[in-house]
Amino acid sequence: MKTATIKEIKTELNTCSHQELIELCLQLSRFKKENKELITYILFESTNENEYIIQIKTEIDEQFNMINTSTYYFIKKSVRKILRNVKKHIRYSKNKETEVELLLHFCGKLKHITPSIQNNIVLKNMYHREIMSIQKKVQVLHEDLQYDYTIKIKELLI
């Protein structure tokens, strides 16, 4: 089966009735958890981005508290999972400020994890890679936000 292009899908969706569109959305939500999460974000959480950020930060805190810190192997595995989850939520939002806020919070939690990430090359590289990514994303934001976020980045680099 050949997959249709976005343009073809958009054209076809324009011909669908309201009830057919509802059925399509519900059918999509049944197949993957990510589809259901995206629909939930669009319908309920996209109107209040600050509340969404707070909710995701709380989720990040909970996930960091659940990390098994007995070995660096388990820490790396858990941190990768948390980062993957954070990036998924960033994809839903598509808002640069949300992206920077969530990544800064992730890096702050990662920096203060015990045992220290300074003793593990993989975790240290992951941390620095995300800091560099944040610095690039901050450059496209408003000047006032750039200043605020630059201060937060400098705090994380100390």
Beta strands, then each sheet from edge to edge (+ up, - down):
end
